[in-house]
Amino acid sequence: AVVAGVATYVLSLPVTGTIRPQLFGELAFALTLVAASQLPARRLPLLWLPLVFILWANLHGSFLMGLLVLGCFAAGHTWTTCRAAGGIGAAWRAGGVGRPWLALVLAAMATWVNPLGVQLLPAVAGFAGNTSLAAISEWRAMTLGSLSGGLFFSSLVVTAVLLARRLRRIEATEVLLLLVFGLLCLTAIRMLIWWALVWPWVAARHAAALWESVRSKQTADASKEPASAGAAQKRLLVAVVIVVLTVWWSPPTF
């Protein structure tokens, strides 16, 4: 979890550092991920998630990214449940399939609570087509030679390595999230911030499985060899270095 948090910060470096309303969107995006992951087992997110989208729609136009997350979760969870149950009918009777879709509908309706009402959705969706945005660097397409491109494509390499190990089953929701937000990143640099939140959320699960695999092997080897001295001191040194570098690179320090 700590590594995932650091990865989020590093990936978003090219598009963070400016105090602007998008920061509210990033917080709401993270809350949407929390809600979506709880929906298959809990009903409580159905109560507070619409409130998040009411605030989100009135604070920043990035609420569309939250609707995309819920759509990916709903489609992915439906696919997984139907495969396990042997059909849509059996999956629906088993329960839990309709809850993610209901969350998507409620969240979309919650965005209507704003001065423009239902007209806000098409207004925000059409904003990216404004020709004047071509002069703004963060609205340009991502290139491999840029910092944002280097970070994005590096994360793709890490993803390929983690998934190739197949230590954990790849969920349909994870595939949809990576595909949708990965393609969005290629269209504009500013989309990197949403990838920076989605990618660690997906990759951390597979990285944790790899870490547990390595730890179990090291534990087996340690039972045959004497414990190495200074392990705790080494971990403390690494932690201190991470904290110092994070503080040094953060915009408030500057």
C-alpha angles and dihedrals in degrees: 000000000000092000090048090053092050090047090053091053095046094047092050095048095105093055104033133074097075119103103230140133091270087078088070088053092053091053092047090048091055091048089051090055089051092049094046093051091052098044099085090060105024137049096198095090088062087068102047102028094072088054089055090053093048089057093039094054090052095046106042141357093236090092085102087072089057091052088051090054092051091047092052091048093048094048094043095047091047091051093048094046094047092051091050095045096042099243146007093269095055091042092052092049090050089059133225097080097094096046097077090047091049089051090053092051093046092048092049091049090047090061088064089072096093138092092272096044116196090352091073094077097058090039092057093040091055095046093086089062093066107122093214090068090073088078092059113087097216091057092057123099117272119257129198093234094060127085091247091049092048092051093045097048091043089057089052090055091051089049091053091050093049095046093045090062090060093203090143132032114260109236122218089235091057092051092050094047093050094046097046098044093037091057091046089055091058091056098054138005092227089066089069091085092064091047088050089060099039100042099057089044089058100033095047092068093054092040089053090053090051091047092051090050091052092045093052090052092047091049090053091050092045091057088063097043134050115263115265117247122241098025092134092048091052092052091049091051092051091049092050092049091051093050094047093048092047092051091045094052097041118108094233088062091057 
